[in-house]
Amino acid sequence: MTLLTNYSMYKKLFEIDDPKFYMKIWSLQKQCPLIILYNNLQINPGNFLSTLCFPKKKVKVDPENI
């Protein structure tokens, strides 16, 4: 979760787009499709990246239905 928030803040502040780094973070959702933060509070990394990091082209979350 720390990696996701730091990356979204970095991209928002500096407006630098690094597609290689984004794809590495994006590939993490296949290994860990859901992050449990506390008890029943959870986050989907793919949804987080697609809504807060504003990719240039349309992306699909993998797997779509968790």
PDBQT receptor file of N, H, CA, C and O in Angstrom, charges set to zero:
ATOM      1  N   MET A   1       0.822  -1.185   0.000  1.00  0.00    +0.000 N 
ATOM      2  CA  MET A   1       0.000   0.000   0.000  1.00  0.00    +0.000 C 
ATOM      3  C   MET A   1       0.867   1.251   0.000  1.00  0.00    +0.000 C 
ATOM      4  O   MET A   1       0.525   2.247  -0.637  1.00  0.00    +0.000 OA
ATOM      5  N   THR A   2       1.979   1.203   0.706  1.00  0.00    +0.000 N 
ATOM      6  H   THR A   2       2.257   0.394   1.223  1.00  0.00    +0.000 HD
ATOM      7  CA  THR A   2       2.892   2.348   0.745  1.00  0.00    +0.000 C 
ATOM      8  C   THR A   2       3.445   2.648  -0.640  1.00  0.00    +0.000 C 
ATOM      9  O   THR A   2       3.553   3.810  -1.032  1.00  0.00    +0.000 OA
ATOM     10  N   LEU A   3       3.794   1.605  -1.379  1.00  0.00    +0.000 N 
ATOM     11  H   LEU A   3       3.706   0.661  -1.061  1.00  0.00    +0.000 HD
ATOM     12  CA  LEU A   3       4.291   1.785  -2.740  1.00  0.00    +0.000 C 
ATOM     13  C   LEU A   3       3.237   2.447  -3.620  1.00  0.00    +0.000 C 
ATOM     14  O   LEU A   3       3.559   3.350  -4.393  1.00  0.00    +0.000 OA
ATOM     15  N   LEU A   4       1.999   2.018  -3.516  1.00  0.00    +0.000 N 
ATOM     16  H   LEU A   4       1.737   1.285  -2.889  1.00  0.00    +0.000 HD
ATOM     17  CA  LEU A   4       0.930   2.589  -4.339  1.00  0.00    +0.000 C 
ATOM     18  C   LEU A   4       0.697   4.061  -4.018  1.00  0.00    +0.000 C 
ATOM     19  O   LEU A   4       0.567   4.881  -4.927  1.00  0.00    +0.000 OA
ATOM     20  N   THR A   5       0.644   4.397  -2.741  1.00  0.00    +0.000 N 
ATOM     21  H   THR A   5       0.749   3.730  -2.004  1.00  0.00    +0.000 HD
ATOM     22  CA  THR A   5       0.393   5.791  -2.376  1.00  0.00    +0.000 C 
ATOM     23  C   THR A   5       1.575   6.692  -2.736  1.00  0.00    +0.000 C 
ATOM     24  O   THR A   5       1.384   7.821  -3.190  1.00  0.00    +0.000 OA
ATOM     25  N   ASN A   6       2.789   6.194  -2.535  1.00  0.00    +0.000 N 
ATOM     26  H   ASN A   6       2.944   5.277  -2.167  1.00  0.00    +0.000 HD
ATOM     27  CA  ASN A   6       3.963   6.996  -2.906  1.00  0.00    +0.000 C 
ATOM     28  C   ASN A   6       4.028   7.217  -4.415  1.00  0.00    +0.000 C 
ATOM     29  O   ASN A   6       4.354   8.315  -4.868  1.00  0.00    +0.000 OA
ATOM     30  N   TYR A   7       3.724   6.192  -5.185  1.00  0.00    +0.000 N 
ATOM     31  H   TYR A   7       3.459   5.301  -4.817  1.00  0.00    +0.000 HD
ATOM     32  CA  TYR A   7       3.749   6.344  -6.639  1.00  0.00    +0.000 C 
ATOM     33  C   TYR A   7       2.679   7.320  -7.107  1.00  0.00    +0.000 C 
ATOM     34  O   TYR A   7       2.951   8.153  -7.972  1.00  0.00    +0.000 OA
ATOM     35  N   SER A   8       1.478   7.241  -6.563  1.00  0.00    +0.000 N 
ATOM     36  H   SER A   8       1.257   6.564  -5.861  1.00  0.00    +0.000 HD
ATOM     37  CA  SER A   8       0.415   8.156  -6.989  1.00  0.00    +0.000 C 
ATOM     38  C   SER A   8       0.744   9.602  -6.608  1.00  0.00    +0.000 C 
ATOM     39  O   SER A   8       0.448  10.523  -7.369  1.00  0.00    +0.000 OA
ATOM     40  N   MET A   9       1.357   9.811  -5.430  1.00  0.00    +0.000 N 
ATOM     41  H   MET A   9       1.598   9.063  -4.812  1.00  0.00    +0.000 HD
ATOM     42  CA  MET A   9       1.740  11.151  -5.028  1.00  0.00    +0.000 C 
ATOM     43  C   MET A   9       2.884  11.677  -5.903  1.00  0.00    +0.000 C 
ATOM     44  O   MET A   9       2.876  12.844  -6.295  1.00  0.00    +0.000 OA
ATOM     45  N   TYR A  10       3.856  10.832  -6.205  1.00  0.00    +0.000 N 
ATOM     46  H   TYR A  10       3.863   9.885  -5.886  1.00  0.00    +0.000 HD
ATOM     47  CA  TYR A  10       4.975  11.207  -7.072  1.00  0.00    +0.000 C 
ATOM     48  C   TYR A  10       4.468  11.620  -8.452  1.00  0.00    +0.000 C 
ATOM     49  O   TYR A  10       4.901  12.634  -9.001  1.00  0.00    +0.000 OA
ATOM     50  N   LYS A  11       3.558  10.838  -9.002  1.00  0.00    +0.000 N 
ATOM     51  H   LYS A  11       3.207  10.014  -8.556  1.00  0.00    +0.000 HD
ATOM     52  CA  LYS A  11       3.041  11.132 -10.337  1.00  0.00    +0.000 C 
ATOM     53  C   LYS A  11       2.217  12.418 -10.325  1.00  0.00    +0.000 C 
ATOM     54  O   LYS A  11       2.283  13.200 -11.273  1.00  0.00    +0.000 OA
ATOM     55  N   LYS A  12       1.449  12.645  -9.273  1.00  0.00    +0.000 N 
ATOM     56  H   LYS A  12       1.395  12.010  -8.503  1.00  0.00    +0.000 HD
ATOM     57  CA  LYS A  12       0.621  13.845  -9.181  1.00  0.00    +0.000 C 
ATOM     58  C   LYS A  12       1.478  15.101  -8.987  1.00  0.00    +0.000 C 
ATOM     59  O   LYS A  12       1.200  16.135  -9.594  1.00  0.00    +0.000 OA
ATOM     60  N   LEU A  13       2.507  15.021  -8.155  1.00  0.00    +0.000 N 
ATOM     61  H   LEU A  13       2.733  14.181  -7.662  1.00  0.00    +0.000 HD
ATOM     62  CA  LEU A  13       3.334  16.190  -7.869  1.00  0.00    +0.000 C 
ATOM     63  C   LEU A  13       4.258  16.570  -9.019  1.00  0.00    +0.000 C 
ATOM     64  O   LEU A  13       4.343  17.740  -9.391  1.00  0.00    +0.000 OA
ATOM     65  N   PHE A  14       4.950  15.581  -9.580  1.00  0.00    +0.000 N 
ATOM     66  H   PHE A  14       4.881  14.631  -9.278  1.00  0.00    +0.000 HD
ATOM     67  CA  PHE A  14       5.962  15.869 -10.584  1.00  0.00    +0.000 C 
ATOM     68  C   PHE A  14       5.481  15.691 -12.019  1.00  0.00    +0.000 C 
ATOM     69  O   PHE A  14       6.164  16.102 -12.957  1.00  0.00    +0.000 OA
ATOM     70  N   GLU A  15       4.327  15.092 -12.193  1.00  0.00    +0.000 N 
ATOM     71  H   GLU A  15       3.772  14.758 -11.430  1.00  0.00    +0.000 HD
ATOM     72  CA  GLU A  15       3.724  14.863 -13.514  1.00  0.00    +0.000 C 
ATOM     73  C   GLU A  15       4.699  14.193 -14.482  1.00  0.00    +0.000 C 
ATOM     74  O   GLU A  15       4.770  14.545 -15.659  1.00  0.00    +0.000 OA
ATOM     75  N   ILE A  16       5.441  13.230 -13.964  1.00  0.00    +0.000 N 
ATOM     76  H   ILE A  16       5.383  12.945 -13.007  1.00  0.00    +0.000 HD
ATOM     77  CA  ILE A  16       6.385  12.448 -14.768  1.00  0.00    +0.000 C 
ATOM     78  C   ILE A  16       5.765  11.076 -14.991  1.00  0.00    +0.000 C 
ATOM     79  O   ILE A  16       5.347  10.409 -14.044  1.00  0.00    +0.000 OA
ATOM     80  N   ASP A  17       5.714  10.666 -16.245  1.00  0.00    +0.000 N 
ATOM     81  H   ASP A  17       6.054  11.208 -17.014  1.00  0.00    +0.000 HD
ATOM     82  CA  ASP A  17       5.116   9.381 -16.580  1.00  0.00    +0.000 C 
ATOM     83  C   ASP A  17       6.221   8.396 -16.957  1.00  0.00    +0.000 C 
ATOM     84  O   ASP A  17       6.921   8.596 -17.950  1.00  0.00    +0.000 OA
ATOM     85  N   ASP A  18       6.374   7.351 -16.181  1.00  0.00    +0.000 N 
ATOM     86  H   ASP A  18       5.805   7.189 -15.374  1.00  0.00    +0.000 HD
ATOM     87  CA  ASP A  18       7.368   6.307 -16.451  1.00  0.00    +0.000 C 
ATOM     88  C   ASP A  18       6.621   5.008 -16.736  1.00  0.00    +0.000 C 
ATOM     89  O   ASP A  18       6.244   4.300 -15.802  1.00  0.00    +0.000 OA
ATOM     90  N   PRO A  19       6.398   4.679 -18.020  1.00  0.00    +0.000 N 
ATOM     91  CA  PRO A  19       5.584   3.502 -18.342  1.00  0.00    +0.000 C 
ATOM     92  C   PRO A  19       6.186   2.174 -17.865  1.00  0.00    +0.000 C 
ATOM     93  O   PRO A  19       5.440   1.255 -17.525  1.00  0.00    +0.000 OA
ATOM     94  N   LYS A  20       7.502   2.058 -17.833  1.00  0.00    +0.000 N 
ATOM     95  H   LYS A  20       8.107   2.805 -18.109  1.00  0.00    +0.000 HD
ATOM     96  CA  LYS A  20       8.124   0.808 -17.382  1.00  0.00    +0.000 C 
ATOM     97  C   LYS A  20       7.833   0.571 -15.895  1.00  0.00    +0.000 C 
ATOM     98  O   LYS A  20       7.486  -0.537 -15.486  1.00  0.00    +0.000 OA
ATOM     99  N   PHE A  21       7.980   1.614 -15.113  1.00  0.00    +0.000 N 
ATOM    100  H   PHE A  21       8.262   2.514 -15.446  1.00  0.00    +0.000 HD
ATOM    101  CA  PHE A  21       7.716   1.493 -13.676  1.00  0.00    +0.000 C 
ATOM    102  C   PHE A  21       6.241   1.238 -13.413  1.00  0.00    +0.000 C 
ATOM    103  O   PHE A  21       5.888   0.437 -12.547  1.00  0.00    +0.000 OA
ATOM    104  N   TYR A  22       5.382   1.918 -14.161  1.00  0.00    +0.000 N 
ATOM    105  H   TYR A  22       5.669   2.569 -14.865  1.00  0.00    +0.000 HD
ATOM    106  CA  TYR A  22       3.938   1.715 -14.011  1.00  0.00    +0.000 C 
ATOM    107  C   TYR A  22       3.573   0.272 -14.329  1.00  0.00    +0.000 C 
ATOM    108  O   TYR A  22       2.763  -0.321 -13.615  1.00  0.00    +0.000 OA
ATOM    109  N   MET A  23       4.145  -0.310 -15.378  1.00  0.00    +0.000 N 
ATOM    110  H   MET A  23       4.803   0.171 -15.958  1.00  0.00    +0.000 HD
ATOM    111  CA  MET A  23       3.834  -1.692 -15.747  1.00  0.00    +0.000 C 
ATOM    112  C   MET A  23       4.331  -2.674 -14.684  1.00  0.00    +0.000 C 
ATOM    113  O   MET A  23       3.696  -3.702 -14.450  1.00  0.00    +0.000 OA
ATOM    114  N   LYS A  24       5.452  -2.368 -14.044  1.00  0.00    +0.000 N 
ATOM    115  H   LYS A  24       5.968  -1.533 -14.234  1.00  0.00    +0.000 HD
ATOM    116  CA  LYS A  24       5.931  -3.237 -12.963  1.00  0.00    +0.000 C 
ATOM    117  C   LYS A  24       4.974  -3.217 -11.787  1.00  0.00    +0.000 C 
ATOM    118  O   LYS A  24       4.674  -4.258 -11.203  1.00  0.00    +0.000 OA
ATOM    119  N   ILE A  25       4.493  -2.028 -11.437  1.00  0.00    +0.000 N 
ATOM    120  H   ILE A  25       4.736  -1.181 -11.911  1.00  0.00    +0.000 HD
ATOM    121  CA  ILE A  25       3.525  -1.935 -10.343  1.00  0.00    +0.000 C 
ATOM    122  C   ILE A  25       2.215  -2.581 -10.760  1.00  0.00    +0.000 C 
ATOM    123  O   ILE A  25       1.573  -3.265  -9.963  1.00  0.00    +0.000 OA
ATOM    124  N   TRP A  26       1.815  -2.364 -12.019  1.00  0.00    +0.000 N 
ATOM    125  H   TRP A  26       2.336  -1.808 -12.666  1.00  0.00    +0.000 HD
ATOM    126  CA  TRP A  26       0.556  -2.930 -12.519  1.00  0.00    +0.000 C 
ATOM    127  C   TRP A  26       0.596  -4.455 -12.500  1.00  0.00    +0.000 C 
ATOM    128  O   TRP A  26      -0.431  -5.088 -12.254  1.00  0.00    +0.000 OA
ATOM    129  N   SER A  27       1.752  -5.057 -12.753  1.00  0.00    +0.000 N 
ATOM    130  H   SER A  27       2.586  -4.543 -12.952  1.00  0.00    +0.000 HD
ATOM    131  CA  SER A  27       1.864  -6.514 -12.749  1.00  0.00    +0.000 C 
ATOM    132  C   SER A  27       1.716  -7.100 -11.337  1.00  0.00    +0.000 C 
ATOM    133  O   SER A  27       1.463  -8.297 -11.195  1.00  0.00    +0.000 OA
ATOM    134  N   LEU A  28       1.868  -6.292 -10.312  1.00  0.00    +0.000 N 
ATOM    135  H   LEU A  28       2.074  -5.320 -10.427  1.00  0.00    +0.000 HD
ATOM    136  CA  LEU A  28       1.698  -6.773  -8.940  1.00  0.00    +0.000 C 
ATOM    137  C   LEU A  28       0.268  -7.215  -8.648  1.00  0.00    +0.000 C 
ATOM    138  O   LEU A  28       0.049  -8.055  -7.775  1.00  0.00    +0.000 OA
ATOM    139  N   GLN A  29      -0.709  -6.659  -9.369  1.00  0.00    +0.000 N 
ATOM    140  H   GLN A  29      -0.531  -5.977 -10.078  1.00  0.00    +0.000 HD
ATOM    141  CA  GLN A  29      -2.096  -7.005  -9.085  1.00  0.00    +0.000 C 
ATOM    142  C   GLN A  29      -2.413  -8.456  -9.431  1.00  0.00    +0.000 C 
ATOM    143  O   GLN A  29      -3.371  -9.017  -8.899  1.00  0.00    +0.000 OA
ATOM    144  N   LYS A  30      -1.628  -9.072 -10.309  1.00  0.00    +0.000 N 
ATOM    145  H   LYS A  30      -0.849  -8.616 -10.740  1.00  0.00    +0.000 HD
ATOM    146  CA  LYS A  30      -1.840 -10.495 -10.611  1.00  0.00    +0.000 C 
ATOM    147  C   LYS A  30      -1.384 -11.371  -9.451  1.00  0.00    +0.000 C 
ATOM    148  O   LYS A  30      -1.965 -12.424  -9.190  1.00  0.00    +0.000 OA
ATOM    149  N   GLN A  31      -0.343 -10.929  -8.761  1.00  0.00    +0.000 N 
ATOM    150  H   GLN A  31       0.130 -10.074  -8.973  1.00  0.00    +0.000 HD
ATOM    151  CA  GLN A  31       0.160 -11.689  -7.616  1.00  0.00    +0.000 C 
ATOM    152  C   GLN A  31      -0.631 -11.389  -6.353  1.00  0.00    +0.000 C 
ATOM    153  O   GLN A  31      -0.827 -12.265  -5.511  1.00  0.00    +0.000 OA
ATOM    154  N   CYS A  32      -1.077 -10.165  -6.228  1.00  0.00    +0.000 N 
ATOM    155  H   CYS A  32      -0.918  -9.453  -6.912  1.00  0.00    +0.000 HD
ATOM    156  CA  CYS A  32      -1.809  -9.752  -5.029  1.00  0.00    +0.000 C 
ATOM    157  C   CYS A  32      -3.007  -8.905  -5.448  1.00  0.00    +0.000 C 
ATOM    158  O   CYS A  32      -2.925  -7.677  -5.431  1.00  0.00    +0.000 OA
ATOM    159  N   PRO A  33      -4.116  -9.539  -5.825  1.00  0.00    +0.000 N 
ATOM    160  CA  PRO A  33      -5.260  -8.779  -6.331  1.00  0.00    +0.000 C 
ATOM    161  C   PRO A  33      -6.011  -7.991  -5.269  1.00  0.00    +0.000 C 
ATOM    162  O   PRO A  33      -6.828  -7.134  -5.606  1.00  0.00    +0.000 OA
ATOM    163  N   LEU A  34      -5.753  -8.260  -4.004  1.00  0.00    +0.000 N 
ATOM    164  H   LEU A  34      -5.089  -8.956  -3.731  1.00  0.00    +0.000 HD
ATOM    165  CA  LEU A  34      -6.473  -7.574  -2.939  1.00  0.00    +0.000 C 
ATOM    166  C   LEU A  34      -5.535  -7.367  -1.752  1.00  0.00    +0.000 C 
ATOM    167  O   LEU A  34      -4.858  -8.301  -1.322  1.00  0.00    +0.000 OA
ATOM    168  N   ILE A  35      -5.497  -6.152  -1.227  1.00  0.00    +0.000 N 
ATOM    169  H   ILE A  35      -6.048  -5.393  -1.577  1.00  0.00    +0.000 HD
ATOM    170  CA  ILE A  35      -4.671  -5.852  -0.062  1.00  0.00    +0.000 C 
ATOM    171  C   ILE A  35      -5.613  -5.598   1.112  1.00  0.00    +0.000 C 
ATOM    172  O   ILE A  35      -6.468  -4.714   1.055  1.00  0.00    +0.000 OA
ATOM    173  N   ILE A  36      -5.449  -6.373   2.162  1.00  0.00    +0.000 N 
ATOM    174  H   ILE A  36      -4.754  -7.091   2.208  1.00  0.00    +0.000 HD
ATOM    175  CA  ILE A  36      -6.259  -6.187   3.362  1.00  0.00    +0.000 C 
ATOM    176  C   ILE A  36      -5.515  -5.214   4.269  1.00  0.00    +0.000 C 
ATOM    177  O   ILE A  36      -4.423  -5.512   4.753  1.00  0.00    +0.000 OA
ATOM    178  N   LEU A  37      -6.119  -4.048   4.494  1.00  0.00    +0.000 N 
ATOM    179  H   LEU A  37      -7.006  -3.807   4.100  1.00  0.00    +0.000 HD
ATOM    180  CA  LEU A  37      -5.491  -3.019   5.313  1.00  0.00    +0.000 C 
ATOM    181  C   LEU A  37      -5.724  -3.253   6.798  1.00  0.00    +0.000 C 
ATOM    182  O   LEU A  37      -4.792  -3.196   7.601  1.00  0.00    +0.000 OA
ATOM    183  N   TYR A  38      -6.972  -3.515   7.154  1.00  0.00    +0.000 N 
ATOM    184  H   TYR A  38      -7.730  -3.562   6.502  1.00  0.00    +0.000 HD
ATOM    185  CA  TYR A  38      -7.307  -3.746   8.558  1.00  0.00    +0.000 C 
ATOM    186  C   TYR A  38      -8.666  -4.430   8.618  1.00  0.00    +0.000 C 
ATOM    187  O   TYR A  38      -9.643  -3.926   8.064  1.00  0.00    +0.000 OA
ATOM    188  N   ASN A  39      -8.727  -5.557   9.276  1.00  0.00    +0.000 N 
ATOM    189  H   ASN A  39      -7.933  -5.966   9.726  1.00  0.00    +0.000 HD
ATOM    190  CA  ASN A  39      -9.963  -6.305   9.487  1.00  0.00    +0.000 C 
ATOM    191  C   ASN A  39     -10.716  -6.505   8.165  1.00  0.00    +0.000 C 
ATOM    192  O   ASN A  39     -10.312  -7.351   7.367  1.00  0.00    +0.000 OA
ATOM    193  N   ASN A  40     -11.783  -5.767   7.910  1.00  0.00    +0.000 N 
ATOM    194  H   ASN A  40     -12.112  -5.080   8.558  1.00  0.00    +0.000 HD
ATOM    195  CA  ASN A  40     -12.503  -5.930   6.650  1.00  0.00    +0.000 C 
ATOM    196  C   ASN A  40     -12.312  -4.734   5.716  1.00  0.00    +0.000 C 
ATOM    197  O   ASN A  40     -13.074  -4.571   4.763  1.00  0.00    +0.000 OA
ATOM    198  N   LEU A  41     -11.311  -3.902   5.977  1.00  0.00    +0.000 N 
ATOM    199  H   LEU A  41     -10.693  -4.035   6.751  1.00  0.00    +0.000 HD
ATOM    200  CA  LEU A  41     -10.966  -2.779   5.113  1.00  0.00    +0.000 C 
ATOM    201  C   LEU A  41      -9.947  -3.273   4.097  1.00  0.00    +0.000 C 
ATOM    202  O   LEU A  41      -8.835  -3.661   4.457  1.00  0.00    +0.000 OA
ATOM    203  N   GLN A  42     -10.332  -3.255   2.830  1.00  0.00    +0.000 N 
ATOM    204  H   GLN A  42     -11.235  -2.940   2.537  1.00  0.00    +0.000 HD
ATOM    205  CA  GLN A  42      -9.467  -3.801   1.781  1.00  0.00    +0.000 C 
ATOM    206  C   GLN A  42      -9.427  -2.873   0.577  1.00  0.00    +0.000 C 
ATOM    207  O   GLN A  42     -10.308  -2.033   0.392  1.00  0.00    +0.000 OA
ATOM    208  N   ILE A  43      -8.385  -3.039  -0.245  1.00  0.00    +0.000 N 
ATOM    209  H   ILE A  43      -7.670  -3.721  -0.095  1.00  0.00    +0.000 HD
ATOM    210  CA  ILE A  43      -8.219  -2.220  -1.432  1.00  0.00    +0.000 C 
ATOM    211  C   ILE A  43      -7.746  -3.105  -2.581  1.00  0.00    +0.000 C 
ATOM    212  O   ILE A  43      -6.980  -4.049  -2.387  1.00  0.00    +0.000 OA
ATOM    213  N   ASN A  44      -8.213  -2.783  -3.765  1.00  0.00    +0.000 N 
ATOM    214  H   ASN A  44      -8.836  -2.016  -3.923  1.00  0.00    +0.000 HD
ATOM    215  CA  ASN A  44      -7.789  -3.466  -4.983  1.00  0.00    +0.000 C 
ATOM    216  C   ASN A  44      -6.734  -2.591  -5.650  1.00  0.00    +0.000 C 
ATOM    217  O   ASN A  44      -7.053  -1.474  -6.058  1.00  0.00    +0.000 OA
ATOM    218  N   PRO A  45      -5.475  -3.059  -5.778  1.00  0.00    +0.000 N 
ATOM    219  CA  PRO A  45      -4.419  -2.228  -6.364  1.00  0.00    +0.000 C 
ATOM    220  C   PRO A  45      -4.724  -1.791  -7.794  1.00  0.00    +0.000 C 
ATOM    221  O   PRO A  45      -4.371  -0.677  -8.182  1.00  0.00    +0.000 OA
ATOM    222  N   GLY A  46      -5.366  -2.639  -8.577  1.00  0.00    +0.000 N 
ATOM    223  H   GLY A  46      -5.652  -3.544  -8.262  1.00  0.00    +0.000 HD
ATOM    224  CA  GLY A  46      -5.692  -2.271  -9.955  1.00  0.00    +0.000 C 
ATOM    225  C   GLY A  46      -6.664  -1.115 -10.016  1.00  0.00    +0.000 C 
ATOM    226  O   GLY A  46      -6.478  -0.187 -10.804  1.00  0.00    +0.000 OA
ATOM    227  N   ASN A  47      -7.698  -1.157  -9.194  1.00  0.00    +0.000 N 
ATOM    228  H   ASN A  47      -7.848  -1.910  -8.554  1.00  0.00    +0.000 HD
ATOM    229  CA  ASN A  47      -8.648  -0.041  -9.153  1.00  0.00    +0.000 C 
ATOM    230  C   ASN A  47      -7.982   1.223  -8.635  1.00  0.00    +0.000 C 
ATOM    231  O   ASN A  47      -8.254   2.315  -9.134  1.00  0.00    +0.000 OA
ATOM    232  N   PHE A  48      -7.122   1.090  -7.652  1.00  0.00    +0.000 N 
ATOM    233  H   PHE A  48      -6.901   0.203  -7.247  1.00  0.00    +0.000 HD
ATOM    234  CA  PHE A  48      -6.400   2.235  -7.102  1.00  0.00    +0.000 C 
ATOM    235  C   PHE A  48      -5.554   2.903  -8.180  1.00  0.00    +0.000 C 
ATOM    236  O   PHE A  48      -5.598   4.123  -8.337  1.00  0.00    +0.000 OA
ATOM    237  N   LEU A  49      -4.787   2.112  -8.922  1.00  0.00    +0.000 N 
ATOM    238  H   LEU A  49      -4.751   1.121  -8.795  1.00  0.00    +0.000 HD
ATOM    239  CA  LEU A  49      -3.922   2.664  -9.959  1.00  0.00    +0.000 C 
ATOM    240  C   LEU A  49      -4.718   3.270 -11.115  1.00  0.00    +0.000 C 
ATOM    241  O   LEU A  49      -4.335   4.305 -11.662  1.00  0.00    +0.000 OA
ATOM    242  N   SER A  50      -5.812   2.631 -11.481  1.00  0.00    +0.000 N 
ATOM    243  H   SER A  50      -6.123   1.791 -11.037  1.00  0.00    +0.000 HD
ATOM    244  CA  SER A  50      -6.573   3.142 -12.626  1.00  0.00    +0.000 C 
ATOM    245  C   SER A  50      -7.355   4.406 -12.282  1.00  0.00    +0.000 C 
ATOM    246  O   SER A  50      -7.654   5.191 -13.181  1.00  0.00    +0.000 OA
ATOM    247  N   THR A  51      -7.692   4.628 -11.025  1.00  0.00    +0.000 N 
ATOM    248  H   THR A  51      -7.449   3.990 -10.294  1.00  0.00    +0.000 HD
ATOM    249  CA  THR A  51      -8.438   5.830 -10.668  1.00  0.00    +0.000 C 
ATOM    250  C   THR A  51      -7.551   6.973 -10.188  1.00  0.00    +0.000 C 
ATOM    251  O   THR A  51      -7.858   8.134 -10.460  1.00  0.00    +0.000 OA
ATOM    252  N   LEU A  52      -6.468   6.682  -9.486  1.00  0.00    +0.000 N 
ATOM    253  H   LEU A  52      -6.218   5.739  -9.265  1.00  0.00    +0.000 HD
ATOM    254  CA  LEU A  52      -5.649   7.752  -8.933  1.00  0.00    +0.000 C 
ATOM    255  C   LEU A  52      -4.379   8.071  -9.712  1.00  0.00    +0.000 C 
ATOM    256  O   LEU A  52      -3.804   9.143  -9.527  1.00  0.00    +0.000 OA
ATOM    257  N   CYS A  53      -3.932   7.175 -10.567  1.00  0.00    +0.000 N 
ATOM    258  H   CYS A  53      -4.399   6.304 -10.717  1.00  0.00    +0.000 HD
ATOM    259  CA  CYS A  53      -2.691   7.438 -11.306  1.00  0.00    +0.000 C 
ATOM    260  C   CYS A  53      -2.939   7.828 -12.756  1.00  0.00    +0.000 C 
ATOM    261  O   CYS A  53      -1.992   8.130 -13.483  1.00  0.00    +0.000 OA
ATOM    262  N   PHE A  54      -4.159   7.828 -13.176  1.00  0.00    +0.000 N 
ATOM    263  H   PHE A  54      -4.928   7.582 -12.585  1.00  0.00    +0.000 HD
ATOM    264  CA  PHE A  54      -4.569   8.306 -14.495  1.00  0.00    +0.000 C 
ATOM    265  C   PHE A  54      -3.678   7.801 -15.641  1.00  0.00    +0.000 C 
ATOM    266  O   PHE A  54      -2.897   8.567 -16.206  1.00  0.00    +0.000 OA
ATOM    267  N   PRO A  55      -3.797   6.525 -15.977  1.00  0.00    +0.000 N 
ATOM    268  CA  PRO A  55      -3.015   6.016 -17.107  1.00  0.00    +0.000 C 
ATOM    269  C   PRO A  55      -3.474   6.661 -18.413  1.00  0.00    +0.000 C 
ATOM    270  O   PRO A  55      -4.622   7.090 -18.532  1.00  0.00    +0.000 OA
ATOM    271  N   LYS A  56      -2.565   6.727 -19.394  1.00  0.00    +0.000 N 
ATOM    272  H   LYS A  56      -1.633   6.379 -19.297  1.00  0.00    +0.000 HD
ATOM    273  CA  LYS A  56      -2.881   7.381 -20.665  1.00  0.00    +0.000 C 
ATOM    274  C   LYS A  56      -3.901   6.605 -21.474  1.00  0.00    +0.000 C 
ATOM    275  O   LYS A  56      -4.759   7.201 -22.125  1.00  0.00    +0.000 OA
ATOM    276  N   LYS A  57      -3.820   5.280 -21.442  1.00  0.00    +0.000 N 
ATOM    277  H   LYS A  57      -3.123   4.795 -20.914  1.00  0.00    +0.000 HD
ATOM    278  CA  LYS A  57      -4.793   4.490 -22.189  1.00  0.00    +0.000 C 
ATOM    279  C   LYS A  57      -5.641   3.671 -21.224  1.00  0.00    +0.000 C 
ATOM    280  O   LYS A  57      -5.266   3.457 -20.071  1.00  0.00    +0.000 OA
ATOM    281  N   LYS A  58      -6.774   3.224 -21.709  1.00  0.00    +0.000 N 
ATOM    282  H   LYS A  58      -7.079   3.398 -22.645  1.00  0.00    +0.000 HD
ATOM    283  CA  LYS A  58      -7.718   2.463 -20.898  1.00  0.00    +0.000 C 
ATOM    284  C   LYS A  58      -7.088   1.141 -20.449  1.00  0.00    +0.000 C 
ATOM    285  O   LYS A  58      -6.491   0.430 -21.258  1.00  0.00    +0.000 OA
ATOM    286  N   VAL A  59      -7.219   0.819 -19.181  1.00  0.00    +0.000 N 
ATOM    287  H   VAL A  59      -7.704   1.397 -18.524  1.00  0.00    +0.000 HD
ATOM    288  CA  VAL A  59      -6.641  -0.411 -18.631  1.00  0.00    +0.000 C 
ATOM    289  C   VAL A  59      -7.757  -1.249 -18.028  1.00  0.00    +0.000 C 
ATOM    290  O   VAL A  59      -8.796  -0.732 -17.617  1.00  0.00    +0.000 OA
ATOM    291  N   LYS A  60      -7.519  -2.560 -17.986  1.00  0.00    +0.000 N 
ATOM    292  H   LYS A  60      -6.675  -2.980 -18.321  1.00  0.00    +0.000 HD
ATOM    293  CA  LYS A  60      -8.475  -3.486 -17.364  1.00  0.00    +0.000 C 
ATOM    294  C   LYS A  60      -7.817  -4.123 -16.150  1.00  0.00    +0.000 C 
ATOM    295  O   LYS A  60      -6.648  -4.509 -16.186  1.00  0.00    +0.000 OA
ATOM    296  N   VAL A  61      -8.576  -4.224 -15.093  1.00  0.00    +0.000 N 
ATOM    297  H   VAL A  61      -9.525  -3.910 -15.063  1.00  0.00    +0.000 HD
ATOM    298  CA  VAL A  61      -8.103  -4.856 -13.871  1.00  0.00    +0.000 C 
ATOM    299  C   VAL A  61      -8.066  -6.361 -14.087  1.00  0.00    +0.000 C 
ATOM    300  O   VAL A  61      -8.973  -6.930 -14.694  1.00  0.00    +0.000 OA
ATOM    301  N   ASP A  62      -7.008  -7.009 -13.585  1.00  0.00    +0.000 N 
ATOM    302  H   ASP A  62      -6.271  -6.547 -13.092  1.00  0.00    +0.000 HD
ATOM    303  CA  ASP A  62      -6.867  -8.449 -13.753  1.00  0.00    +0.000 C 
ATOM    304  C   ASP A  62      -6.651  -9.091 -12.390  1.00  0.00    +0.000 C 
ATOM    305  O   ASP A  62      -5.647  -8.760 -11.759  1.00  0.00    +0.000 OA
ATOM    306  N   PRO A  63      -7.449  -9.927 -11.906  1.00  0.00    +0.000 N 
ATOM    307  CA  PRO A  63      -8.722 -10.426 -12.452  1.00  0.00    +0.000 C 
ATOM    308  C   PRO A  63      -9.840  -9.394 -12.254  1.00  0.00    +0.000 C 
ATOM    309  O   PRO A  63      -9.817  -8.610 -11.305  1.00  0.00    +0.000 OA
ATOM    310  N   GLU A  64     -10.798  -9.410 -13.153  1.00  0.00    +0.000 N 
ATOM    311  H   GLU A  64     -10.817 -10.046 -13.924  1.00  0.00    +0.000 HD
ATOM    312  CA  GLU A  64     -11.866  -8.413 -13.137  1.00  0.00    +0.000 C 
ATOM    313  C   GLU A  64     -12.766  -8.547 -11.933  1.00  0.00    +0.000 C 
ATOM    314  O   GLU A  64     -13.133  -7.552 -11.308  1.00  0.00    +0.000 OA
ATOM    315  N   ASN A  65     -13.129  -9.795 -11.602  1.00  0.00    +0.000 N 
ATOM    316  H   ASN A  65     -12.831 -10.603 -12.110  1.00  0.00    +0.000 HD
ATOM    317  CA  ASN A  65     -14.071 -10.032 -10.528  1.00  0.00    +0.000 C 
ATOM    318  C   ASN A  65     -13.366 -10.773  -9.402  1.00  0.00    +0.000 C 
ATOM    319  O   ASN A  65     -13.040 -11.952  -9.537  1.00  0.00    +0.000 OA
ATOM    320  N   ILE A  66     -13.133 -10.089  -8.301  1.00  0.00    +0.000 N 
ATOM    321  H   ILE A  66     -13.398  -9.131  -8.191  1.00  0.00    +0.000 HD
ATOM    322  CA  ILE A  66     -12.399 -10.717  -7.189  1.00  0.00    +0.000 C 
ATOM    323  C   ILE A  66     -13.379 -11.391  -6.261  1.00  0.00    +0.000 C 
ATOM    324  O   ILE A  66     -12.975 -11.981  -5.259  1.00  0.00    +0.000 OA
TER     325      ILE A  66
